[in-house]
Amino acid sequence: MIGRYEASLDRLHHLYPKLIDLSLDRLIRLLAALGDPHLQLPPVIHVAGTNGKGSCCAFLRAIAEAAGLRAHVYTSPHLVRFNERIRLAGKLVTDEALAGALDEIEAVNAGNQITVFEAITAAAFLLFSRVPADLCILEVGLGGRFDATNVIAAPVVAAITAISMDHQDFLGDRLAIIAAEKSGIIKPGVTVVTGAQAPEALAEIVREAALKDAKLLQRGRDWEVTEDADGLSFDGTRLGRPALIGAHQADNAGIAIAALQACGLEIPIQAYAQGLAQAEWPARLQQLHGKLVALLPEGSTLWVDGAHNPGGGQALAEQLERWGGPTTLVVGMKQSKDVVEFLAPLIPKASRIFAVAEPGQHLALPIVQVIAASGGVAIAGPDVAGALGQITVPSRVLICGSLYLAGEVLKLDAL
């Protein structure tokens, strides 16, 4: 039976012809009718970027909670349950609270045009404004300048993670243009934290920060994070191993630490170490231990990651290099993604590649197109179970290519 908040979401889907329309006017109108809850939030850390936004938010939340702080968190998309998008002072929003907020938004909106993401964002702001917290962590949905989350007043910190090519249909076809859009979260006088960036992306962040008289804290100049066999160090202080694995996670953790330090919150060193060690973010190089690994020969390991763009493909290729030895890839992607550029760094590192399209996977790219993009290297799964069933010797297997695929995989693994 369909739940109350799911019924609300279904009705909201019919209020605007486009799923994505980057504009702020509709949401500003709705928020004004709700009493401007977006202007009544706890101190905000606003996180933009192409890759690493969610991981950065996970580190931010874990460190804040290790310090005894209450943190609201808004992220997207969800993987299994819609409630994953909204945390109220540390707890996932309940079905009842979410349904109540969406009912209120529907009533106030009175049938006016609004996108689903805008309505969800309004619901998050409404709930955040009514529950006391010490910090509010907001992940940009798409882009930055015209993303729904950018209606907020000035954040205490704007954080920008690694920028690469993605969503070109909405953000532009050059890295500098995409970086300029993501830098649109920078507001006058705020502190901006950024990590490792391609030169053309960094140039746009520097330009926007100067234009807005914002203080820029840049990795390698104003702060540094390093990694060795014992874990991470931030500006020379050893903090241990982060729970989220992958070479790219050092950058995300460093951005989170620099952002929290810039907030002026009282966070002891041990809370940074504890938070890094306890951070959780599903489908980011997550090892699976459920139903799916049982389909593999004994001694195999199974991992899932939601990487889906060229930058994500490069990060996974570096992880395969770090692991060493053979890795089998199971790849399913969303339509409109650059599958050729995603696969390019991975093909030389993978021992075998299966192309899949899982039933229920949102806008799954046809298997034949994944195979073609691999230059004929990949073979048909045709789904995850079918691919795993073709593996006959103990193997390390990584499922990747889409957050929507990752969500379906997590559901299958829990059955």
Buried (B, 14 or more C-beta within 10 A) or exposed (E): EEEBBBBBBEBBEEBBEEEBBBEBEBBBBBBEBBEBBBEEBBBBBBBBBBBBBBBBBBBBBBBBBBBEBBBBBBBBBBBBEBBBBBBBBBEBBEBEBBBBBBBBBBEBBEEEBBBBBBBBBBBBBBBBBEBEBBBBBBBBBBBBBBBBBBBBEBBBBBBBBBBBBBBBEBBBEEBBBBBBBBBBBBBEEBBBBBBBBBEBBBBBBBBBBEEBEBBBBBBEEBBEBEBEEEBBBBEEEEBBBBBBBBEBBBBBBBBBBBBBBBBEBEBEEEBBBBBBBBBEBBBBBBEBEEEBBEBBEEEBBBBBBBBBBBBBBBBBBBBBEEBEEEBBBBBBBBEEBBBBBBBBBBBEBBEBBBBBBBEEBBEBBEBEBBBBBBEEBBBBBBBBBBBBEBBEEEBBBBBBBBBBBBBBBBBBBEE
